[in-house]
Amino acid sequence: MNMLVDGEWTTDAYESTDDDGEFDRQETSFRNRVEADPDAEFPAEPGRYHLYVSYACPWAHRTLLVRALRGLEDAISVDVVDPYRQDDGWEFSPEREGCTPDSINGFDYLRETYVAADPGFTGRVTVPVLWDKQEETIVNNESAEIIRMLDTAFEEYANDATLYPKGYREEIDETIDAIYEPINNGVYRAGFAGTQDAYERAVSELFDALDRWEDVLSEQRYLCGDALTEADVCLFTTLVRFDDVYHTHFKCNRRKIAEYPNLWNYLKELYQLPGVAETVHMDHITEHYYRSHTGLNPKQIVAVGPDHDFDGAHDRDRLAGGPPEKLVARASADD
């Protein structure tokens, strides 16, 4: 994989698998925090922070979901890169549908933001990126931390549809950790495995975890009970990509999500929440995976199916709980 080394762009500098053929995800590098404190190094202020995202990336998608669900569209601005990641990395292609220019810095490539923040940066150039317009630097590029900041630090500027409610927080953190390795990262461990053993291990753990949560969701509405939380956001971005991409492209083909009654209805309910569908760009998702990963798909042929109806009826109202009242009210107003 391509990356920056001492601020210079290099190709084939990063091996994505370890000696055992296991997918090796590099740690994120920028880990500062936006805080709800006017004296903090990075205080929460509307209009100050900017997200660089790809609609294709599940990690960046998390941040767009929390931004939409918490009503922070006016407080946090966004730019979107080209879904087709070529040798020069994530690129701004404003002429393409769904893409934008870099409205903040005028850069052509996302890697330029990393060098602007740290001229000697060494590491992969990933999305999402949370940029501070005032200090002209990257605050954070770790999705789990960014969604927590959007959900909690910007409380003063958000609606009251909190995704980290008191009384659920320990369970939310435990659930996010529980789904990360076997599911969120598990599809990548399967897709980029360098050996048969590593692949089969990842697939086994992935479907064991999906089976477990299928059972959980047979008796409760969301991952942590009757409240929609950040944990659901983290699972959603993997589930919504699964049948179109991970099932075929990453060989996670034991079953489709549509073959799991509870996971499938759960996915449809989340998709139908106000603001969520607008963050799902399946054209960007499929183009990115099938065209960018030439080691897996050298002909770059983009699969055409399946044709799922995420707007179809779901059965989740049979279970206790539901979306926060603010989201329900917004949905009624939209109708």
Summary of the structure (lengths in Angstrom):
residues: 335
radius of gyration: 19.4
end to end distance: 45.8
largest distance: 55.4
contacts: 1072
relative contact order: 0.14
helix: 41%
strand: 11%
